[in-house]
Amino acid sequence: MVQGGEVVRPKVAGGRAGDPFAPIADFGFLSDCETTALVAPSGNIEWMCLPRMDSPSVFGSILDRDAGYFRVGPAGVEVPAAQRYIPGTMVMETTWWVHGGWLVVTDALLMGPWHHETERSHTHRRAPTDYDADHVLLRMVRCVNGQVQVRLDCMPVFDYGQTPARWEHTGAGYHEAVARGNGIGLRLTTDMNVGFEGSLATSRTLLKQGEARFVALSWSEHQAPSSYEEAQERLVWTVHHWQHWLDRGRFPDHPWRSHLQRSALTLKGLTFAPSGAVAAAATTSLPETPGGDRNWDYRYTWIRDSTMALWAFYTLGYDWEANDFFYFITDVAEAAEGKLQIMYGLDGREELPESTLEHLSGYDNARPVRIGNEAYMQAQHDVWGAIIGSIYLFVRKRDRLDDRLWKIVVKQVEDALANWRTPDCGMWEVRGEPQHFTSSKIFCWVAADRGARLARVRGDQERALRWQAAADEIHADVMANALDERGVFTAHYGATALDASALLIPMLGFLPADDKRVRETVLAIADELSEDDLVLRYRATETDDGFESEEGTFTICSFWLVSTLVMIGELERARALCEKLLSYASPLQLYAEEIDPHTGRHLGNFPQAFTHLALINAVMQVIMAESDEDQPPLA
């Protein structure tokens, strides 16, 4: 709330303002493929944006203890006995022990049948499915033994912690309440008796063995459950939805299968169903350095993620999801006509202006808190190779290239060839001086090389020859300028520093895995760009990225190292590293962007799509190498 130009935050009931911040890895992740939520071990919903995952937050206490929360759990106890997902789902169970009893809280963002049978959806661009988000957060609580005092505390603070809720009862009794702010209407429905303490909606009840209650928070025209029996029925529908979705996939019978399945579910949860876009993460401004300023908004979709996302979805048998993301990418490429951006909003919007929320203290006092991401304006030359690589994967599945895709191919290849000789900001989006980054040149080579292959499919021999000649020229330029005296690929032309993006060289087919320079580069990164076996993007002291602070190891790069170690024949070393990385997974098998190699602490936004994509690639590489199966190339 703003008074006289000064932000006035609501007083927080229940001691929440003084609570310590839970480790990032200890949060649970909920999704209905439109909205996401993070659940702290305390039972708090500490991050939830409405009406979709890149909207302003309603519960934001992960970034400031006064920015809103929603807790259902035992009174006076903060530490649960256990947390898990119901197997094969995005539905969480938290089990509590208190003196005198045991309690189970089940949390889900409900899914239901497709809602728009008599009118078209105003948000969906992709083809409708048989299911849809219900726009309901359901929390069910059950006493399984003894008796437990249960407390419900719901304190939304709209617009990133700036506008406190104003609750009022609806209906005849104390079971429904509504609050409005920032264009959002919230309805709380429960079989407990709710009262208000300022902006806090609260309830307290004693549950005895076998007794249960429910509370639902809804924000659209879709109705929340009105009774415990209806809530249970809709929860079961949601559980079965996720299990049926997972059952569509192809997962090897292997001890690591559960990691593949959780990664697939996480990627599905980060997919914005109306457009097919995959968000890089569910959060903004979770710090890459404890207490530091490397805090970014990742609730958008990056074009560079597309090739790996398509590969992962296709490999696991999720062609529908792969195609939806592919069509989103081609939609924005077609709409761009001129310059293709590196990233877009989940609805395809182009402008993502970056600003700082000065009123928020940040996760564990890591500031600034940013929304938007000005990297959308950067020149990054990997974008053309990413989209052409994606089209190539798509066409290879179908062996046909229609006029619409061909027009996009021509435009993007020609853009790559017009720009590949100039410096850029690189795939890591450095905010220092532009450079001739090796990875950027390689992605331009991908654009030309895959473009030439697609031209052959199209029967356009003139372009095939010209683009292949350009690919050969780019290849020769990289070989002449990106190698040091050891024959190891460096971060950019004229540098001696290493960069983990060089691990993409064999994965993208720039050089074969048995090339001596590939082997030397992979081993140099493993030995010289790693901390306790985990891989850094680069050393901050050697790369001008616009910041002075250090950062953790990038987990995607560590999984890339697993993949490339397999490719160069170092299977035992690859397996050992993969086992180590899987041991760093959160208790719920989720990953943030980075890991502190000395403590195992997860850093950065959470959960991170790119990390889970790289996990799928690496785990499948190891499993298939052990079974002597050929792994299809990434692009």
N, C-alpha and C positions, 0 to 999 in steps of 0.2 A: 504494500500500500504506500502511495506517495503522498506526503503532506508537506507543503511548503518547499518542494524540490528535494525533500529528504525521504529516503526509504525508511518506513517504519515497519518492522517485522512483528508478526504476532507472537505473543508469549506462548511457549510450547508447554503443554501439559505432559505429565508422565515422565519427566526427567530426560526426554529425548535430547534436549539441547546439550546436555553434558555427556552424552554417550560417546565412547570412542568410535572411530571409523573401523568397520570390519575390513579385513584384507579383501582386496578385489576378487581373489580367487574363491572366496567363500560365499559369493552371491549365487543364487539360483536365477535362471533365465526362463521367463515365460513369454509366450507369443501366441497370437491368433493370426499371424501373417499380415496384420495391419497395425497392431499395437504391440509393444513389448513392455515388459516389466522386470525389474531386478528385485529379488527377495533376499534380504540380509539374514544371517543365521538367527538373529533375534526374532524373526517373524515379521519384520518391517518390510513393507513395500517402500523402498527408498529411491526408486527411479521409475517413473511412468509418464509418458508424454501422450497427450490426447489432442485430436482424435487419431493421430497416427504417430509412428515412431520418430519422425523428425519435427513434430509439433512442439510448442512450448510445454514444459513439464507441469504436471499437476502435483506429483510427489517428487521432490528433488533433494531430499535430505542427504543423498550421497555426495552432493556438492555443497551443502550448507545445512547444518542441523536445524535451521529454522525454515527450510524451504518445502516442508510438507512430508507426511508419512502416513502409513496405514498399517496398523498392527492388529493381529488377532493371535492370542496366545495366552498362556497361563500368567496370572497376575504375580509379579514379583520374581519371575524367573526369566532370564535372558538367553541362556545357553541351552540349545537343544541337545537331546541325546543322540539324534541321528537325523540326517536328511537324505533323501533319495528321489529320483524320478520313478514313478510307476513305470516298469520296464516297457520300452518301446514308445514312450510318450513324451509330451512336454507338460505333464501334470506332476507337480511336486508334492511330496509328503514330508512333513516335519514332525518328528516324534519328540515329545517332551516328558521328562520325569520331574515330578514335584513331590515334596513330602506328602504322601497320602494318595498319590494316584499317577496315572499315565494318560497322556493326551496326544491325539494325532490331529494335525491341521493339514488339510489338503487344499492346494491352490491351483487354479487353472484360469486361463483366458479361454472362455467357452467357444467352441465351434458348433455350428449347427447346419441344417440343410440350407441350400441356396434360397435366399429370401425374396428375390425379385422376380416372382412368377407373373405378376400382373403389371409391372412397370420396370423400366430399365434402371440399372444402377447408375448413379451419377459419378461414380469413381472408377469403375472397372473398365479397362480398355481391353484386357485379355479376354479370351473366351471364358464364359462362366463354367464353373465346375458343378459338382453335385453338393458342394459344401461351401460354407461362408463363415466369416467371423460374426459372432453374436454380439460383439461389443459389450461384453459382460465379464468383469473380474469376479470369479466365484471363490469364496473361502469357506470351507466346511470344517467344523471342529467336532471331534468325537472323543468321549472319555471311554477308554478301553479297560480301565481298572481303577478301583478306588473312587475318589472324588477330587475334582480340581476346580478352583476358582478361575474363571475365564474372563479376560478383559478384551474389549474391542475399542480401539482408538483410531479414528479416521480424521486426519487433519490435512485436507488439500490446501495448497497455496498456489494459486493459478499464476501463469505467466512467469515461470522460472522464479518462484518464491516472492513475487511482488504484490499479489492480490489475495488476501486471506478469504477463506470461504465464509459465507453467511448461510447458516443452515436454518431450515424451517421444516416442521412436520407437515406431512400430507396424509390424507386418509383419516380414519376415525381414531386410530390408536397411536402407539409409539413404535410402529414397525417400519415406517417409511419416512425418509427425509430427503430433501433436495437442497442442493447448493449450486450457485451459478457464478461464473466469472470468466472473463476473457473469451466470451462467446461459447463457453462450454457449460452444459447443464449436467450435473451429476445426480444420480438417484441412488440412495442407499436403501436396500430392501433386506430385511432380516426377520428372523423369528425371535430375536432378543429385543428387549425394551431399550430404545435409544433416547438419550438426552443430550444436551448441548452444554459445553463449557467454552464460551466464546466461539472461536472458529473450530473447535474440536467437537466431533460427534462421538459419543462414548456410550459404552454399555458394560455391565458387569453381571455375570450370572454364575451360579454354581452348577456344575455338571457332575452327575453320578454315573457309575458304571453302566454302559449301554446307552446313555443319553447323548444326543447330538444336536448341533445348531448349525445354521448357515447364515452367511452374509454375502450379499451380491452388490457390486457397484456397477452401474450401467450408465451409458452416455449417448444413447441414440434412441431412435424410435423402436428398436427391438426390445421386447419386454424381458426383464430379469425374471428368474424363478420367483414364485410367490409363496412357495412352501418347501419344506425340507424334502418331501418326496419328489417334487418337480426338480429341485436342485440336484438330487441324486441321479435322477433319470438323465438330466442334461450333462452331468459330469461323466456318466457312463458313456453317453454318445461321444463326448470329446475324447475320452480314453480310447474308444474303439476307432474313432477317426484316425488318431495318430498311429495306432498299431496297424491299421489297414494300410495307411500310407507307407509306413516302414516296410511292410510286407511286400510292397511292389518292387523294392530294391533287390539288387544282387549283391550279397555279402558272402565272402569266403568263409568256410568253416574253419576258423582260426582263433586262437586266444585273443587276438587283437580286434576281433570283429566288433566288440562293444564300442571301441573307440571310433571305428568307422561309422557305426550306427548313430552314435551321439553326435558326431560331426555332421552327418547327413541331416539329422533332425535340427541341429543348430543352424545350418545353412538354410533349411526350409523356413525356420523361424525368423531368419533375417531377410527373407524374401517378402517384398511388398506385393501381395497378391494382385491388387488392381492393375499394376503395371508390369509385373514380372521382374522388377529391379531387385538386386541383392544389395542391401546396405552393408557397408564395410564393418560396422559395429552398431550396437544398440545405444551407445552413450556418447557424450561429449566431455572433453576436458579431464578425463581420468589421466593422471600424470605419468609420463614415460620416465620421469626421474622423481623419486620421492621428494615432495616439497618444491619441485622445480617448475619451470615455465614451459616445458614442451607439452602443452595441453591443447588438443585439437578436437574439432567436431567431426566425427566419423559417421554421422547418420545419413550418408549420401552414398551414391554408387559410382565406383571408379571404372572407367572403360578398361584400364589395364588388368582388372580382375577377371575380365570376361573369358579369356582363353582358358585359364585354369578352372574357372567355374564350370564352363561347358564340359571340359575334360572330366572333371569330378562327377558331375551329374550324369553324363553319358556312361562313364565307367561303372557307376553304381546302378545304372538302369533307370534313371529318372529323366527320360527323354522329354517329358512334358515340361518339367522345370527348366531344363536346359533350353528348350525351344522358347519358353516364355521370356527368359533373360535375353536370349538371342534376338527375339523380335523387339524387345525394348531397346537394345543397342542399335539395331538397324533403324528403328523409328527415330531415335535422336540423331543418328547419322544422316538420315534422309532429310530431317527437318533442318539440320545445320546448314546444308547447301554450301555454305562457305567454310568456316573454321570449326572443326570438331573439337570440343572441349575434352579435358582429361576426366571430368567428373560432372555429375548432374544430380539434381534433386530426385527423389524417389518417384515423383510424378513426371520426370523429364524436364523440369524447369531448369533454365540455364543460369540464372543469377543466384549466387549463394553468398551474399555480402557478409563479411566477417565483422563481428563486433565483440566487445568485452562486457561482461556483466559484472560491474564493479561491486554490486551489492552482495554478491555471493563470495564466501570465504574460500571455496574450493575444497576438493577432497583432501582431507587431512592438511588443510591450509596450503594446498598447491594452487597458486594463482599465476596467470589469470584464468578465469572461466570464459571460454569463447563459444559463441554460436555462429554458424556460418563458417565458410572456409574459403579464404581468398586465393587458395591454390587453384581454384577453378579458372583463374585468369592466367595461370602460368603457361609458358611454352614447354611442353614435354613431348619429345619426339617418339616416345614409346606408344602413343595412342594409335598411330596408324598401323603399326605391326600387330597391336592387340586386336583391333577390329578385323583386320584382314585374316589374322590367324583364326579368329572365331568363325568368320565366314567359311574359311577353308575346312575347319572341323565340321561345320554344319553341312556343307556341300558334300564332303567325303562320306557322310552318313546317308546321303540321298543320291549322289551321282548326277545331280542336275543343278543348273545355275540359271535362275530366271532373270528377266530383264531388270526387275527392281534391284535385286542384289548386285547384278553386274554394273549398274549405274553407280552404286555405292563403292564397289571395288575400284572402278576406274578413277573416281574422284579421290579416294583415300590413297591409292598408290601414287597417283600424280602429285598429291600434296606431300607425301613422304619424299618423293624424288626431288621436289622443288626445295625441300628444307633440310635434307639430311646433312648438308655440309656446314650448317650453322650450329652454334652452341645452344644449349637449353638448360633447364633446371634439373633434369634427370628424374628417374623414377621415384627417388626418395624426396622429391619436392623441396630441395634445399633452397634456402632463402638468402644464400650468398650469391657470388657472381656466377653467371651461366658458364658452363664448360662444355667441351666436346666429350660427353660421357660415353664410355664404351657401351654401356647397356642401351643407350639411346640409338647409337649407330646400328647395333645388332637388331633392334626392333625395326629400324628402317629397312634393314636387310630382309627381315621377315616379311615386311609389307611387299617388297619387290619380288622376293623368291616365291612366296605363296601366291602373289598376284600373277606371276608368270604361269604357275601351275593352273590357276583358275582360268587364265586366258586360254590355255590349251584345252581345258574342259569346254570352254565356250567356243573353241574353234577360231579364235582370233590370233593367228600366227604372228602378225606384225607386232602386236602388243606383247605377246609372249616373248619374242626375241628381244625386243627393246627393254622390257622389264628385267629379263634374265641378265642382259648385259649390264644394267644398272645394279642388279644384285651382286654381280661379280665385281663391279667397281667398288661398291661399298665394302664388300668382303676384303678386297685387297687393301683398301684404305685402313680398315681396322687392323689387319695383320701387320701393316707397315707402321702404325702409330700407337697401338694400344698394348704392346708387349714390352716388358722390361728386359734387361740383359740376361735374366734367367730364363726367358721364354714364358713368363707368367703375365696374365692379363691384369692391367691396372684399372683404377677407378675411371680415369679419363686421360686423354692424350696429354703427354708431358708430365704425368704424375708418376710417383713411385708407390703411392698408397694403394692398398688393396680395397676391393669393394665386393660384398657378397653377391651382388647382382651378376657377377661373372659366372656364378654357378649355373646361370640360365643358358650358357653357351652350348653345352651338350644337350640340355633339355629341349632347347628350341631347334636343335639340329644345325647350328652354325658351324660346328666342327664335330666330327665323330668322337665318341667317348674314348676310343683307343688312340687318339692323337696325343703325342707326348705333351704338347702345350696344355691340353685340357687336363691331363693327369697332374701336371705340375701346378696348375692353377688351383685345382680342387684341393690338393694336399697343402699348398701354401695357405689357403683360406682356413683349412682345418687346423693347421699348426700355428699360424701367425695372426689370424683374425678371430680367434676364439678365446673365451674365458671359461675355464673348466669344461671344455668341450662344446660349449654353446657359442653360436656365431653372432658377432656384431655385424650391423650393416656396413659400417666403416668405423674407423677410430676418429672420434670427434676432434682430436687434436691435429688430424691430418687432412680433414675435409672442411671446407668453409661452408657450413650449413646455416649460418646466421645466428648460432647460439654458442654459448660458452660452456653450458652444463653438459655433463655426461648423460648417457642413457643406458638402458639395459640391453641384453642380447635380444636380437629380433628372432622370435620363434619360427617365423616363416623361413628365415635364412637357415636356421638349424635343420628344419625339415628338408629344405633344398639340398643341404649337404648330405643328408641321408640318401636322397634320390641319386645324387651324382656319385656318391661312393659306390652305390650299387652299380651304376653305369660303367665305372672304371674298374670294376672287378673286386672292389674291397668290401665283399659282402659281410664278412664277420664284423668289420669295423662299423659298417652301416647298421647292422642289426643291433650292435651294442649301443650305438648312439640313439637309435630309434627307441630302444627299451628305456634308455635314460630319459628321453624327451616325454615318453608316455607316462613315466613315473612322476613327471612334473605337472601332469594334468590336475585340475582342481578336483575336489572331492566328488563333483558331479560331472567330471570328464570334460570340462570347458577350459578354454584358453583365452587369456588376454593377448595383447600384442607382443609384449616383451616379458622376459624373465630375468630377474637379478640372479646371476650365476652363483653368487656367494651365499644367498639366503633361500633361493627358490621362490622368492616373492614375485607374484605376477604384477606387471606394470602396464599402464596404457589402457585404452578403451576395451570394453568387454561386453559380450564375447566377440572375438575378432574373426570375421569371415575368412580373411586371407590365410590366417593361421590354420583354420580347419580345412581349407582347401589344400594347403601344402601337406597337412597331415595325411589326407586321403591319398595324395599322390605318393608320398614317401612310404606309407604302410603298404600300399598296393605294390610298389616297386619291390619291397623286401619280400612280401609274400609270394609274388610271382617269380622272383629270382630263385627263391628256395624251392619252388615247384617246377623250375625250368620252363616256365611259360614266358612267351614274348610279351613285353609290355608295349602297348601302342604309344607312339610318340605324343608329346604334349601338343605339338602343332605341326 
